[in-house]
């Protein structure tokens, strides 16, 4: 089951406990680094290989940015 919606974070005895709206919980062990932020993209299914999903999402985002840039350039020419 993928992470759903907002992920909450709290400290429990030096570990970071992450919980999503569906009630799934993950524990990030060890002393937390206050400058570390963990943003979980809701488009990523945590039950599938994450690396492959990230590569595909980055390619989609890059293509969308290139498309927007092309539209902007065409609008400037017109």
C-alpha positions as CSV (number, residue, x, y, z in Angstrom):
1,X,0.0,0.0,0.0
2,X,1.5,3.4,-0.9
3,X,1.8,6.3,1.5
4,X,-1.4,8.2,1.5
5,X,-1.7,12.0,1.8
6,X,0.1,13.8,4.6
7,X,2.9,12.1,6.5
8,X,3.2,13.1,10.2
9,X,6.6,13.0,12.0
10,X,7.3,12.7,15.7
11,X,10.2,11.8,17.9
12,X,10.2,8.7,20.1
13,X,13.2,8.0,22.2
14,X,15.6,9.4,19.7
15,X,14.0,7.8,16.6
16,X,11.8,9.5,14.1
17,X,8.4,7.9,13.6
18,X,6.6,8.6,10.3
19,X,2.9,7.8,10.0
20,X,0.7,8.4,6.9
21,X,-3.0,9.0,6.9
22,X,-3.7,5.3,6.3
23,X,-2.0,4.4,9.6
24,X,1.2,2.9,8.1
25,X,4.2,3.6,10.3
26,X,7.9,3.7,9.5
27,X,10.7,4.2,12.0
28,X,13.8,6.2,11.0
29,X,16.4,5.1,13.7
30,X,19.2,7.0,15.1
31,X,19.9,10.5,16.3
32,X,18.0,12.9,14.1
33,X,19.8,15.7,12.2
34,X,17.8,18.9,12.8
35,X,18.8,20.1,9.3
36,X,17.5,16.9,7.7
37,X,14.0,17.1,6.2
38,X,12.3,14.1,4.8
39,X,9.7,14.8,2.1
40,X,8.0,11.8,0.8
41,X,6.5,12.4,-2.6
42,X,2.9,11.1,-2.5
43,X,3.3,9.8,-6.1
44,X,5.9,7.2,-4.8
45,X,4.6,3.8,-3.8
46,X,6.7,2.6,-0.9
47,X,6.0,-1.0,-1.5
48,X,7.7,-0.9,-5.0
49,X,11.3,-0.3,-5.9
50,X,11.7,3.4,-5.1
51,X,14.8,4.2,-7.3
52,X,13.0,3.2,-10.5
53,X,9.9,5.3,-9.6
54,X,12.1,8.3,-8.8
55,X,13.9,8.1,-12.2
56,X,10.5,7.9,-14.0
57,X,9.1,10.8,-12.0
58,X,12.2,13.0,-12.6
59,X,11.9,12.3,-16.4
60,X,8.2,13.3,-16.3
61,X,9.0,16.4,-14.4
62,X,11.9,17.3,-16.8
63,X,9.7,16.7,-19.8
64,X,6.9,18.9,-18.4
65,X,9.4,21.7,-17.6
66,X,10.8,21.5,-21.2
67,X,7.3,21.6,-22.6
68,X,6.5,24.7,-20.5
69,X,9.7,26.4,-21.6
70,X,8.9,25.7,-25.2
71,X,5.4,27.2,-24.8
72,X,6.8,30.2,-23.1
73,X,9.3,30.7,-26.0
74,X,6.5,30.3,-28.6
75,X,4.4,32.9,-26.8
76,X,7.3,35.3,-26.8
77,X,7.8,34.9,-30.5
78,X,4.1,35.4,-31.4
